[in-house]
């Protein structure tokens, strides 16, 4: 027996996400919507009410004071050149990301700036719920160490997000990309401190937020290596007041999560944890690309802090404000050994350089050989001019001796 595969669309699953439906016939006039200058923090559930007319209306009304732009799909195709491969920046669990550029020619009032446009992959690991969660959180959260959401698109099944463009890319690429210059110790501590400040803002807000996807690929860097947390699709409202319960379901891809999220898994964090508390073994987990150019005192303090953050006893873990205060001075430590900077040249570049050197050596060798022959000829010519009349031999041009008999 064969079962016919039922076709479905986002419209059938999330009917409130699309164009406005017909309004119920009623004698009551439509309520006017007034734009609010500020708003109370929303949660995901606030926009999941089936009685809402449309999601688009819910968002535009509820987030009226957030200054988010609602883009059309056609506009986003224009600024990304139809999501051209030449504008491709990368891809994550949400979907592909393309670079674009917006200005007041696209829409009056838009600040001219490069942007990153993230397109939801309908077959990817995340979906509408994560898209909506990201819109809700980033529309309401503003901090120097959180990536700025400029706008979104919710059109038919298409879900897109438009962010400020971060020219240095992710911390993951800066740390692990082949042939990239190793980040100096002070820059690494600057990034750690900034990321901690972003988490401090989330954790200690009036309505706390649990980020749940803290990892190097979600820390983006601007041109001055200032870090900003991105990807809030897995975030959730934190406990308030006496409520301290936290879900322990593993979320997202492998990164850092609180120990109760990952105690059932064997992972790199658990392997490295014992070495964080042992100064004699700390060198084993230091990045070899630093080549010893880091503050030993700063490294020990950072490792001790990380060890406390990984405690299996929640009450022994420091608050994010404590983490921020501890990291603050580490970027300025000056007990860094002075050594020669070493840059690892890519293998292909080395081969090309060797080929160039080899060809140059051959050319020099040929020049020296020609110069030697010319000097040798000149030397023989001069000897012939001044040879003794009694001599019975001369040196021929080819360097061989030949007897000459007197006439």
C-alpha positions in Angstrom: 0.0 0.0 0.0 1.3 3.4 -0.9 0.7 6.5 1.0 0.3 9.7 -0.9 2.7 12.4 0.3 0.7 15.4 1.4 2.0 18.7 0.2 2.1 21.4 2.9 3.3 25.0 3.1 4.2 27.3 5.9 0.8 28.9 5.4 -0.9 25.7 6.5 1.3 25.3 9.6 1.5 28.9 10.6 -1.6 30.6 9.2 -0.9 33.8 11.2 2.4 34.4 9.4 1.1 35.6 6.1 -1.2 38.2 4.4 -4.1 39.5 6.4 -7.1 37.3 6.4 -10.6 38.6 5.9 -11.7 40.3 9.0 -14.8 38.9 10.8 -17.9 40.8 9.8 -18.8 43.1 12.7 -20.4 46.4 13.2 -17.5 47.4 15.4 -15.1 49.8 13.7 -11.5 48.7 13.3 -9.4 49.8 16.2 -6.8 52.3 15.3 -3.1 51.4 16.0 -1.0 54.0 17.7 2.8 53.8 17.4 4.3 53.4 20.8 7.6 55.0 21.7 8.5 52.2 24.0 7.2 48.8 24.9 7.3 46.1 27.6 9.5 43.2 26.8 7.6 40.5 24.8 8.1 36.8 25.0 7.6 34.2 22.3 4.2 33.2 23.7 2.9 36.8 23.4 3.0 36.3 19.6 1.7 32.7 19.5 -1.9 33.6 20.3 -4.1 31.9 17.6 -6.6 34.7 18.0 -4.1 37.1 16.4 -5.1 38.2 12.9 -1.6 37.9 11.4 2.0 37.5 12.7 3.1 40.5 10.6 0.5 42.7 12.2 1.5 41.4 15.6 5.1 42.2 15.0 4.5 45.6 13.5 2.3 46.6 16.4 4.1 45.0 19.3 7.6 46.1 18.1 6.5 49.5 16.9 9.1 51.3 19.1 12.0 49.1 18.0 12.8 50.9 14.8 13.0 47.6 12.8 12.4 47.8 9.1 10.1 45.4 7.4 11.7 44.6 4.1 10.1 42.9 1.1 11.7 39.9 -0.6 12.2 42.0 -3.8 14.1 44.6 -1.9 16.5 42.0 -0.3 17.0 40.5 -3.8 18.1 43.9 -5.1 20.6 44.6 -2.3 22.2 41.1 -2.5 22.1 40.8 -6.4 19.6 38.0 -6.1 21.7 36.3 -3.4 24.6 36.1 -5.7 27.5 33.7 -4.9 29.8 36.7 -5.1 28.1 38.1 -2.0 28.0 34.8 -0.1 29.5 35.2 3.4 28.8 31.8 5.0 26.2 29.4 6.3 25.1 28.1 9.6 22.2 26.1 11.1 19.7 28.8 10.1 20.8 29.1 6.5 23.0 31.0 4.1 24.2 34.6 4.7 24.8 37.1 2.0 26.3 40.6 2.0 24.3 43.6 0.8 24.1 47.3 0.9 21.2 49.6 2.0 20.7 53.3 1.6 17.9 55.9 1.2 17.6 54.9 -2.5 16.2 51.6 -1.4 13.9 53.2 1.1 13.8 56.8 2.4 15.4 57.2 5.8 17.7 54.2 5.6 21.2 54.8 6.8 23.7 53.9 4.1 25.6 50.9 5.3 26.7 47.3 4.4 24.4 44.6 5.8 24.3 40.8 6.3 21.1 39.1 5.1 20.4 35.7 6.6 17.9 33.5 4.7 16.1 30.7 6.4 16.8 27.3 4.8 13.5 25.5 4.8 15.4 22.2 4.9 17.8 23.4 7.6 18.2 22.7 11.3 16.2 25.7 12.4 12.8 27.0 11.3 10.1 29.6 11.8 10.1 29.4 15.6 13.8 30.2 15.8 13.4 33.0 13.2 10.5 34.5 15.3 12.5 34.1 18.5 15.4 36.0 17.0 13.2 38.9 15.8 11.5 39.2 19.2 14.7 39.3 21.2 16.9 41.4 19.0 14.1 43.9 18.3 14.0 44.6 22.0 17.6 44.1 23.1 20.1 46.9 22.4 23.7 46.7 23.6 27.2 47.4 22.1 28.1 43.7 22.4 25.0 42.3 20.8 24.7 42.3 17.0 22.2 44.9 15.7 19.1 43.6 13.9 18.1 46.2 11.3 15.0 44.5 9.9 13.3 41.3 8.7 11.2 39.9 5.9 8.2 37.6 6.4 6.7 37.0 3.0 4.9 33.7 2.0 7.3 30.9 3.2 10.3 33.2 3.1 11.9 34.2 6.4 14.9 36.6 6.3 16.8 38.7 8.8 18.9 41.8 8.1 21.8 42.6 10.4 24.6 45.1 10.6 27.7 43.8 8.7 30.6 42.6 10.8 33.8 42.9 8.6 36.0 40.6 10.7 33.6 37.7 10.6 33.3 35.2 13.4 35.8 34.5 16.2 35.8 30.9 15.0 37.3 31.9 11.6 39.9 34.2 13.2 41.1 31.4 15.5 40.9 28.3 13.3 41.1 29.5 9.7 44.2 28.2 8.0 47.0 30.7 7.1 45.3 33.5 9.0 47.5 35.6 11.3 47.2 34.5 14.9 45.3 36.9 17.2 47.5 38.5 19.8 46.9 37.7 23.5 45.6 41.2 24.2 43.1 41.0 21.4 41.9 37.6 22.6 41.3 39.0 26.1 39.5 42.1 24.6 37.2 39.7 22.8 36.6 37.6 25.9 35.8 40.7 28.0 33.4 42.1 25.4 31.6 38.8 25.0 31.2 38.6 28.7 29.8 42.1 28.8 27.2 41.0 26.3 26.2 38.0 28.5 26.2 40.2 31.6 23.6 42.4 29.9 21.4 39.4 29.1 21.7 37.7 32.4 21.2 40.7 34.6 18.5 42.5 32.7 15.2 43.2 34.4 13.8 40.3 32.4 16.8 37.9 32.1 17.6 36.1 28.9 19.3 32.7 28.6 21.4 32.8 25.4 21.9 28.9 25.1 24.2 29.1 22.0 27.5 30.7 23.2 30.3 29.6 20.9 33.1 31.0 18.8 31.0 30.9 15.6 28.3 33.1 17.1 30.8 35.8 18.3 31.1 38.3 15.5 33.9 40.9 15.2 33.8 44.4 13.9 36.8 46.1 12.2 38.4 46.9 15.6 37.8 43.3 16.9 35.0 44.4 19.2 32.8 41.3 19.7 29.1 41.1 19.4 26.9 38.1 20.2 24.7 36.9 17.4 22.1 34.1 16.6 19.4 34.4 19.2 17.2 31.7 17.7 17.7 29.4 20.7 17.4 32.1 23.4 14.7 32.0 26.0 13.4 34.1 28.8 15.3 33.3 32.0 13.8 32.6 35.5 12.6 35.5 37.5 12.2 36.0 41.2 12.2 32.8 43.2 11.8 30.7 40.0 15.3 29.1 39.4 14.3 26.2 37.2 16.3 25.9 34.0 15.6 23.4 31.2 18.4 21.0 30.6 17.6 20.1 27.0 20.8 20.2 24.9 20.4 23.1 22.4 22.1 24.1 19.2 25.5 22.8 17.9 28.4 21.9 20.2 29.6 25.0 22.0 29.7 26.0 25.6 26.6 25.4 27.7 26.1 25.3 31.4 27.4 21.9 32.8 23.9 20.6 33.5 23.2 20.9 29.8 26.1 18.7 28.8 26.9 16.4 31.8 25.7 13.4 29.8 28.1 14.0 27.0 31.9 13.4 26.5 33.3 16.7 25.2 36.3 18.9 24.9 35.3 21.0 27.9 35.2 18.1 30.2 38.6 16.9 28.9 40.2 20.3 29.4 38.7 21.2 32.7 41.2 19.5 35.0 44.1 21.3 33.2 42.5 24.7 33.8 43.2 24.3 37.6 46.8 23.0 37.2 49.4 25.6 36.2 51.9 22.9 35.3 49.5 21.4 32.7 48.0 24.7 31.5 50.5 25.0 28.7 49.0 21.8 27.1 45.8 23.6 26.2 47.3 27.0 25.2 47.0 27.8 21.5 50.3 26.8 19.9 49.9 29.6 17.4 50.6 32.1 20.1 54.1 30.7 20.2 54.5 31.5 23.9 53.6 35.2 23.3 51.1 35.6 26.1 50.9 36.7 29.7 51.4 33.7 32.0 49.8 35.5 34.9 46.8 36.5 32.7 46.5 33.0 31.3 46.5 31.5 34.8 43.8 33.9 36.0 41.7 33.4 32.9 42.0 29.6 33.3 41.0 29.8 37.0 38.0 31.8 36.0 37.0 29.3 33.4 37.4 26.5 35.9 34.9 28.2 38.3 32.4 28.8 35.4 32.5 25.1 34.7 31.7 24.0 38.3 29.2 21.3 38.6 27.7 23.2 41.5 25.7 26.2 40.2 26.1 28.3 43.3 29.9 28.1 43.0 29.9 29.7 39.6 30.6 33.4 39.4 28.0 35.8 38.1 28.6 37.4 34.8 29.3 40.8 36.5 32.1 39.0 38.4 33.4 37.5 35.1 33.5 40.9 33.5 35.4 42.4 36.4 37.9 39.6 36.4 38.6 39.8 32.7 38.8 43.6 32.6 42.5 43.9 33.5 43.8 40.7 31.7 44.0 42.4 28.3 46.5 44.9 29.7 49.0 42.6 31.4 52.5 43.3 30.2 54.4 40.2 31.2 54.5 38.9 27.7 57.8 37.5 26.4 59.3 39.6 23.6 60.0 37.3 20.7 60.4 37.3 16.9 57.1 37.4 15.0 56.7 34.3 12.8 54.2 34.1 10.0 53.4 30.7 8.5 53.4 31.1 4.7 50.9 28.8 2.8 52.4 25.8 1.1 51.5 26.9 -2.4 53.1 30.3 -1.7 56.3 28.6 -0.5 56.4 26.4 -3.7 56.1 29.5 -5.9 58.8 31.3 -3.9 61.1 28.3 -4.2 60.5 28.1 -8.0 61.3 31.8 -8.3 64.5 31.5 -6.2 65.5 28.4 -8.3 65.1 30.2 -11.6 66.9 33.3 -10.2 69.8 31.0 -9.1 70.0 29.4 -12.5 70.1 32.8 -14.2 72.9 34.0 -11.8 74.8 30.8 -12.4 74.6 31.3 -16.2 75.8 34.9 -15.8 78.7 33.9 -13.7 79.7 31.2 -16.2 79.6 33.6 -19.1 81.6 36.2 -17.1 84.2 33.5 -16.3 84.6 32.5 -19.9 85.0 36.1 -21.0 87.6 36.8 -18.4 89.5 33.6 -19.3 89.6 34.6 -23.0 90.9 38.1 -22.1 93.6 36.5 -19.9 94.8 34.2 -22.6 94.9 37.1 -25.1 97.1 39.1 -22.9 99.5 36.1 -22.2 99.9 35.7 -25.9 100.9 39.3 -26.3 103.7 39.1 -23.7 105.0 35.5 -24.1 108.8 34.9 -24.3 110.3 34.4 -27.8 112.0 31.2 -26.5 108.9 29.6 -25.5 108.0 26.6 -27.6 104.4 26.3 -26.3 101.4 28.6 -26.1 98.0 28.3 -24.6 95.3 28.0 -27.2 91.9 29.5 -26.8 90.5 26.1 -25.8 93.0 25.9 -22.9 94.9 22.9 -24.4 98.7 22.9 -24.8 100.0 22.5 -28.4 103.8 22.4 -29.4 105.1 24.9 -31.9 108.3 24.0 -33.8 110.6 26.8 -34.7 111.0 27.5 -38.4 
